[in-house]
Amino acid sequence: MKQVIATFAFFIVSTVSLSAQSATTSQESPKAAIDHFLTMAIDGELQTPDGWRKAGVLFAHPNSMPYGKPIIIVGDDYSTRQTWVAGTHAEVIVTYRELGRIDSSLRYSSPDSSSGKIVAAYDLILTNKGTSVLGSTTQTARAQWRIENPQRFAWTGLASAVRYVTERRGNATDPVIKRNASITLMKLRKFQP
């Protein structure tokens, strides 16, 4: 009887150990990697060099922050859909609504697209190798889904855009930038519920 109990206990411990091990070595899905990136963007993390650098680990080939380019404002009602996975490659489709852009002088401009919804395809690769923004090679202990598309522009959600413009207006000494920020805030508030 003791041998049966010992065998049963060994079986239970082995099963729990194997299931815990498979949970820690399983890969985050390609969609989850894109969702993580989008959450960072919507929360405003791509507006700062530190946030841009942190988001860079999600990319196979990250690049430097695009200074001087407008920040694209997107609606919080975006969606992601994983279209396919084939071995170490995958594609995730993102559908979002562009609300406009803010330039470095805090001027708001209307969206380029009159259709409202924009569809973007993201290609991903499962790898444990990456490149830092400075060009050095990095390697992780386990493979991760990384975005192969270049990180071209900063984008953010409506709430973080309002925070960003409000903060920049408060710190600005140039009256033109302060005026641009006030006009931009009026336009952005039209999108708020």
C-alpha positions in Angstrom: 0.0 0.0 0.0 2.8 2.4 0.8 4.3 1.8 -2.6 1.0 2.6 -4.3 0.7 5.8 -2.3 4.3 6.8 -3.1 3.8 6.0 -6.8 0.6 8.1 -6.8 2.3 11.0 -5.0 5.2 10.9 -7.5 2.7 10.9 -10.4 0.8 14.0 -8.9 4.1 15.9 -8.3 5.4 15.1 -11.8 2.1 16.2 -13.4 2.0 19.5 -11.5 5.7 20.1 -12.2 5.2 19.4 -16.0 2.2 21.6 -16.2 4.0 24.5 -14.4 7.0 24.1 -16.7 4.9 24.2 -19.8 3.1 27.3 -18.6 6.4 29.1 -18.0 7.8 28.1 -21.4 4.7 28.7 -23.5 5.0 31.7 -25.8 2.9 34.8 -25.7 0.7 34.9 -28.8 1.5 37.3 -31.7 -1.8 39.0 -30.9 -0.8 39.5 -27.3 2.5 41.1 -28.4 0.5 43.6 -30.6 -2.0 44.2 -27.8 0.9 45.0 -25.5 2.3 47.5 -28.0 -1.1 49.1 -28.6 -1.7 49.5 -24.8 1.7 51.2 -24.5 0.8 53.5 -27.4 -2.8 54.3 -26.2 -1.4 55.1 -22.7 1.0 57.6 -24.1 4.3 55.8 -23.6 5.5 56.4 -27.1 5.6 60.1 -26.5 8.8 59.9 -24.5 12.2 58.6 -25.4 12.1 56.2 -22.4 8.7 54.8 -23.4 9.9 54.5 -27.1 12.9 52.6 -25.9 10.8 50.3 -23.8 8.5 49.6 -26.7 11.5 48.9 -28.8 12.0 45.5 -27.2 8.7 44.4 -28.9 10.3 45.0 -32.3 12.8 42.8 -34.3 14.6 45.9 -35.5 13.7 49.0 -33.4 14.6 52.4 -34.5 15.2 55.8 -32.9 12.3 58.0 -31.8 11.1 60.1 -34.8 11.6 63.6 -33.4 9.7 66.4 -35.2 7.1 64.0 -36.7 3.5 64.4 -35.6 1.9 62.2 -33.0 -1.1 60.4 -34.3 -4.1 60.3 -32.1 -6.2 57.1 -32.3 -9.6 56.2 -30.8 -9.7 53.7 -27.9 -12.0 51.6 -30.0 -9.3 49.7 -31.9 -9.4 46.0 -32.5 -6.8 43.3 -33.2 -7.2 40.0 -35.1 -4.6 37.4 -35.6 -4.9 36.3 -39.2 -2.4 33.5 -39.4 0.6 31.8 -37.8 3.0 29.6 -39.8 5.9 28.3 -37.7 7.9 31.4 -36.5 6.0 33.9 -38.6 2.6 35.5 -38.0 0.4 38.4 -39.0 -2.0 40.5 -36.9 -4.4 43.0 -38.3 -5.1 46.2 -36.4 -8.2 48.3 -37.1 -8.3 51.7 -35.6 -9.9 55.1 -36.0 -7.5 58.1 -36.5 -8.7 61.2 -34.7 -6.0 63.5 -35.9 -2.4 64.5 -35.4 -0.5 66.9 -33.2 2.7 68.5 -34.5 5.7 69.7 -32.5 4.1 73.1 -32.2 1.1 71.5 -30.7 -1.1 72.3 -33.7 -3.9 69.8 -34.4 -4.6 68.6 -37.9 -7.6 66.4 -39.0 -7.0 62.8 -40.0 -5.7 62.1 -43.5 -8.3 59.4 -44.1 -11.9 60.4 -44.5 -13.1 56.8 -44.1 -12.6 56.9 -40.4 -11.2 53.3 -40.0 -7.7 52.4 -40.8 -6.5 48.8 -41.2 -2.8 48.0 -40.7 -1.1 44.6 -41.0 1.7 43.7 -38.6 4.2 41.0 -39.4 5.7 39.2 -36.4 8.6 36.7 -36.0 9.2 34.3 -33.1 12.8 34.8 -32.1 15.1 35.1 -29.1 17.3 37.6 -31.0 16.7 41.3 -31.3 18.4 44.6 -32.0 18.6 47.5 -29.6 17.8 51.0 -30.8 21.6 51.6 -30.7 22.2 48.7 -33.1 23.6 46.1 -30.6 22.3 42.6 -30.7 20.3 41.4 -27.8 19.2 37.8 -26.9 16.5 36.6 -24.6 16.4 33.2 -22.8 13.2 32.2 -24.6 11.8 33.1 -27.9 9.4 36.0 -28.1 7.1 37.3 -30.8 8.6 40.5 -32.2 7.1 43.0 -34.6 9.0 43.1 -37.9 7.4 46.3 -39.3 9.4 49.4 -38.5 8.3 51.6 -35.7 7.7 54.7 -37.8 5.7 57.1 -35.7 4.5 57.9 -32.2 0.8 57.4 -31.6 -1.4 57.8 -28.6 -4.9 57.6 -27.3 -7.3 60.5 -26.8 -6.8 60.8 -23.0 -3.0 60.7 -23.2 -3.1 63.2 -26.0 -5.1 65.6 -23.9 -2.7 65.1 -21.0 0.3 65.6 -23.3 -1.0 68.9 -24.8 -2.1 70.2 -21.4 1.3 69.5 -19.9 3.2 71.0 -22.8 1.0 74.1 -22.7 1.7 74.5 -19.0 5.5 74.3 -19.6 5.6 76.5 -22.7 6.9 80.0 -22.7 6.2 80.7 -26.4 2.7 82.3 -26.7 2.2 80.7 -30.2 2.6 77.2 -28.7 0.3 78.1 -25.8 -2.3 79.3 -28.3 -1.9 76.3 -30.5 -2.3 74.0 -27.5 -5.5 75.7 -26.4 -7.0 75.4 -29.9 -5.9 71.7 -30.0 -7.5 71.0 -26.6 -10.8 72.5 -27.8 -10.7 70.3 -30.9 -9.8 67.1 -28.9 -12.5 67.7 -26.4 -15.1 67.2 -29.2 -14.1 63.6 -29.3 -14.6 63.0 -25.6 -17.9 61.4 -24.4 
